[in-house]
Amino acid sequence: MLRKVIYEHGLVTDGWISFDPADAGAIEQVFKKDIREGEERLMLAVLQDAVDCFQTFVLPKTEREKKLFQEAEDWILEKNSEWFFSFENICETLQLHPDYIRQGLLCWKEAKLKVSPLHENSTGRSKLVKTGASGSSVRVSKTA
């Protein structure tokens, strides 16, 4: 894109590029657009990482996973929009509705936690256990 602007607005002679001073605004717009697009890509990556941590570690197995989930959840729930890379600012910049995304993630978390007792390990939590009566039925029981 920049090369196109240079050749459309500039004069290339003997390997040197000269510009009409009035056309400097066109070059500045290209750089600003590139910077803006780069910032938006970075913001999208930050948002995606937070959502990935939120969904991946909603049922943490280690203290590290618990910390990653908590940091992501705190960041998503924070309503402070003064920080440039806050959840609110990122959503607004990317033209997303932060409250809608929050609500969706919290509903997803609630559904995941409701299902989790059927999938937890045997460290004092519920797990699936086969009964001997029918051979194929499954029941949930507490194990010590």
C-alpha positions in Angstrom: 0.0 0.0 0.0 2.8 2.4 0.9 4.6 1.6 -2.3 1.5 2.4 -4.3 1.1 5.7 -2.6 4.7 6.6 -3.1 4.5 5.9 -6.9 1.1 7.7 -7.2 2.1 10.8 -5.3 5.9 10.8 -5.5 8.4 11.2 -8.3 11.1 8.5 -8.4 14.2 9.6 -10.2 17.7 8.0 -10.0 16.7 5.9 -7.0 15.6 9.0 -5.0 12.0 9.7 -4.1 10.8 13.3 -4.0 7.4 14.3 -2.8 5.2 17.3 -3.2 4.9 18.7 0.3 1.2 18.9 -0.2 1.1 15.1 -0.5 2.8 14.4 2.8 -0.6 13.9 4.4 -1.2 10.9 2.2 1.9 9.2 3.5 1.0 10.1 7.1 -2.4 8.6 6.6 -0.9 5.3 5.4 1.4 5.1 8.4 -1.4 6.0 10.8 -3.7 3.3 9.2 -0.9 0.7 9.5 -0.3 1.6 13.2 -4.1 1.6 13.9 -4.5 -1.8 12.3 -1.5 -3.1 14.2 -3.0 -1.9 17.5 -6.3 -3.5 16.7 -4.6 -6.8 15.9 -2.8 -6.6 19.2 -6.0 -5.8 21.1 -7.8 -8.7 19.4 -4.9 -11.0 20.5 -5.1 -9.8 24.1 -8.9 -10.4 24.1 -8.5 -13.8 22.5 -5.9 -14.8 25.1 -8.1 -13.8 28.0 -11.1 -15.7 26.6 -8.9 -18.7 26.0 -7.5 -18.6 29.6 -11.1 -18.1 30.9 -12.4 -21.1 29.0 -9.4 -23.4 29.3 -8.8 -23.0 33.0 -12.4 -22.6 34.3 -11.9 -26.0 35.9 -8.3 -25.6 37.1 -6.2 -28.6 38.1 -3.2 -26.6 39.4 -2.6 -23.4 41.3 -1.1 -21.9 38.1 -4.3 -22.7 36.1 -6.4 -21.3 39.0 -4.3 -18.0 38.9 -4.6 -17.7 35.1 -8.3 -18.2 35.2 -8.7 -15.7 38.0 -6.6 -13.1 36.2 -8.6 -13.5 33.0 -12.0 -13.4 34.9 -11.0 -10.3 36.9 -9.8 -8.5 33.7 -13.0 -9.4 31.9 -15.3 -8.3 34.8 -13.3 -5.1 35.4 -15.3 -2.0 34.4 -12.4 0.4 34.5 -12.1 1.9 31.0 -9.2 4.3 31.7 -6.5 1.7 31.0 -5.7 1.6 27.3 -5.8 -2.2 27.2 -8.7 -2.7 29.5 -11.5 -5.1 28.5 -13.9 -2.2 28.0 -11.5 -0.2 25.8 -10.5 -3.2 23.7 -14.2 -4.1 23.1 -15.1 -0.5 22.2 -12.1 -0.2 19.8 -13.1 -3.5 18.1 -16.7 -2.4 18.1 -17.9 -5.2 20.4 -20.4 -5.0 23.2 -18.4 -5.7 26.5 -21.5 -6.4 28.6 -22.8 -8.9 26.0 -19.5 -10.7 25.9 -19.3 -10.7 29.7 -22.8 -12.1 30.0 -22.1 -14.8 27.4 -18.9 -15.9 29.2 -20.5 -15.9 32.6 -23.4 -18.1 31.3 -20.9 -20.4 29.7 -19.0 -20.6 33.0 -22.1 -21.4 34.9 -23.1 -24.2 32.5 -19.6 -25.6 32.6 -19.6 -25.6 36.4 -23.0 -27.4 36.5 -21.6 -30.2 34.3 -18.3 -30.4 36.1 -19.2 -32.8 38.9 -19.6 -35.5 36.3 -16.1 -35.0 35.0 -14.0 -34.3 38.1 -11.2 -36.6 39.4 -11.4 -38.8 42.4 -9.7 -36.5 44.9 -12.8 -36.2 47.1 -15.0 -35.1 44.2 -17.8 -36.8 42.3 -16.9 -39.2 39.4 -18.7 -41.6 37.2 -18.9 -45.1 38.6 -20.3 -48.2 36.9 -22.7 -50.2 39.0 -22.5 -54.0 39.1 -26.3 -54.5 38.8 -26.8 -53.8 35.1 -23.2 -53.6 33.9 -23.9 -50.6 31.7 -25.7 -48.1 33.9 -23.7 -45.2 35.3 -24.3 -43.3 38.5 -22.6 -40.5 40.3 -21.3 -41.3 43.7 -19.0 -39.5 46.2 -15.6 -41.1 46.7 -13.3 -40.4 49.6 
